[in-house]
Amino acid sequence: MDKLIWKQDFPDPKEYFRLFETTGWNNQYGFNEDELIWAIQNSWYALSVYYKQKLVGFGRIISDGVHHALIVDIIVHPGYQDKGIGGEILQNLIKRCKRYQIKDVQLFCARGKSCFYEKYGFKPRATDEPGMQLVSGLSD
């Protein structure tokens, strides 16, 4: 594979929407292009990966820059998976958190992908750990 281009920026909205659609996550969320770009532009840090000027990977961090960081939306286009891109994205995001000495780094993990993240030191939260999720009542 030719050289990948790594950019610490936000991708073109149309390109990001196409990449996001490859995950199947939007079947549940139903985001439009504007909503997705608004979400990623409010990130603390974002990393975009290109191959021949095509967006093939993305990852971002939501953070206060000191205490908490949440790694989300690590996406690699299906045609480019199993080439180490996802691991590189994750390692870069972790390095960013370490550089700023973030005390608490968490991530959202797609179903069935926990073994990938465990290779990089992440562990499932214990059932007695803090944290909850609001799953209903958001559309009121």
C-alpha positions as CSV (number, residue, x, y, z in Angstrom):
1,M,0.0,0.0,0.0
2,D,1.3,3.5,-0.9
3,K,1.9,5.9,1.9
4,L,-0.9,7.0,4.1
5,I,-1.4,10.7,4.9
6,W,-2.2,11.5,8.6
7,K,-3.8,14.9,9.3
8,Q,-4.7,16.4,12.7
9,D,-7.8,18.0,11.3
10,F,-11.5,17.5,10.4
11,P,-12.3,15.9,7.1
12,D,-14.6,17.1,4.4
13,P,-18.2,16.7,5.7
14,K,-19.3,14.5,2.7
15,E,-16.2,12.3,3.0
16,Y,-16.8,11.9,6.8
17,F,-20.4,11.1,6.3
18,R,-19.5,8.3,3.7
19,L,-17.0,6.8,6.1
20,F,-19.4,7.0,9.1
21,E,-22.0,5.2,7.0
22,T,-19.7,2.2,6.5
23,T,-20.0,1.4,10.2
24,G,-23.8,0.8,10.3
25,W,-24.0,3.0,13.4
26,N,-26.2,5.5,11.6
27,N,-29.0,2.8,11.3
28,Q,-29.6,3.5,14.9
29,Y,-28.7,7.2,15.1
30,G,-30.0,8.6,11.8
31,F,-27.5,11.6,11.8
32,N,-27.4,13.8,8.8
33,E,-24.1,15.2,7.4
34,D,-24.5,18.6,9.2
35,E,-25.0,16.9,12.6
36,L,-22.0,14.6,12.2
37,I,-19.7,17.4,11.2
38,W,-21.0,19.6,14.1
39,A,-20.2,16.7,16.5
40,I,-16.7,16.1,15.3
41,Q,-15.8,19.8,15.1
42,N,-16.6,20.0,18.8
43,S,-13.9,17.5,19.6
44,W,-10.8,18.2,21.6
45,Y,-8.6,16.4,19.0
46,A,-9.3,14.6,15.7
47,L,-7.1,12.5,13.4
48,S,-7.9,11.8,9.8
49,V,-6.2,9.2,7.6
50,Y,-6.1,9.4,3.8
51,Y,-5.0,7.0,1.1
52,K,-4.7,8.6,-2.3
53,Q,-6.7,11.6,-1.1
54,K,-9.6,9.4,0.1
55,L,-10.6,9.4,3.8
56,V,-10.0,5.8,5.0
57,G,-9.7,6.3,8.7
58,F,-10.7,8.6,11.5
59,G,-10.6,8.9,15.3
60,R,-11.3,11.6,17.9
61,I,-11.1,12.6,21.5
62,I,-13.7,14.5,23.6
63,S,-11.9,16.0,26.6
64,D,-11.6,18.8,29.1
65,G,-7.8,18.6,28.5
66,V,-6.9,17.8,32.1
67,H,-9.0,15.3,33.9
68,H,-11.2,13.2,31.5
69,A,-10.9,12.1,27.9
70,L,-13.2,9.9,25.9
71,I,-12.0,8.2,22.7
72,V,-14.8,7.8,20.2
73,D,-15.5,7.2,16.5
74,I,-12.4,5.2,15.6
75,I,-13.5,4.2,12.1
76,V,-11.5,2.4,9.3
77,H,-13.1,2.0,5.9
78,P,-13.9,-1.8,5.5
79,G,-11.7,-2.0,2.4
80,Y,-8.7,-0.8,4.5
81,Q,-9.2,-2.8,7.7
82,D,-6.7,-5.4,8.9
83,K,-3.8,-3.2,7.7
84,G,-2.9,-1.7,11.1
85,I,-4.7,1.7,10.5
86,G,-7.1,1.4,13.5
87,G,-4.2,0.5,15.8
88,E,-2.2,3.5,14.6
89,I,-5.2,5.8,15.1
90,L,-5.7,4.5,18.6
91,Q,-2.0,4.7,19.5
92,N,-1.9,8.3,18.3
93,L,-5.0,9.2,20.4
94,I,-3.5,7.6,23.4
95,K,-0.2,9.5,22.9
96,R,-2.2,12.8,22.8
97,C,-3.8,12.0,26.1
98,K,-0.5,11.0,27.7
99,R,1.2,14.2,26.4
100,Y,-1.4,16.3,28.2
101,Q,-1.3,13.9,31.2
102,I,-5.0,13.2,31.1
103,K,-5.9,11.3,34.3
104,D,-8.9,9.3,33.1
105,V,-9.1,8.0,29.6
106,Q,-12.1,6.0,28.5
107,L,-13.5,4.9,25.2
108,F,-16.7,3.7,23.4
109,C,-16.2,0.3,22.0
110,A,-18.3,-1.2,19.2
111,R,-19.9,-4.5,20.1
112,G,-17.5,-7.4,19.5
113,K,-14.4,-5.2,19.3
114,S,-13.2,-5.2,22.9
115,C,-10.3,-7.6,22.2
116,F,-8.9,-5.1,19.8
117,Y,-8.8,-2.4,22.5
118,E,-7.5,-4.8,25.1
119,K,-4.3,-5.2,23.1
120,Y,-3.6,-1.5,23.8
121,G,-4.2,-1.7,27.5
122,F,-8.0,-1.0,27.8
123,K,-10.0,-3.2,30.1
124,P,-13.8,-3.5,30.5
125,R,-15.2,-1.4,33.4
126,A,-16.0,-3.4,36.5
127,T,-19.6,-3.6,37.4
128,D,-19.0,-1.5,40.5
129,E,-17.2,1.2,38.6
130,P,-18.9,4.6,38.3
131,G,-20.8,5.4,35.1
132,M,-24.2,5.1,33.7
133,Q,-25.9,5.8,30.4
134,L,-29.2,7.6,29.6
135,V,-31.0,5.3,27.1
136,S,-34.4,6.8,27.0
137,G,-36.0,10.1,27.4
138,L,-33.7,11.9,25.0
139,S,-36.4,12.8,22.5
140,D,-38.7,14.5,25.0
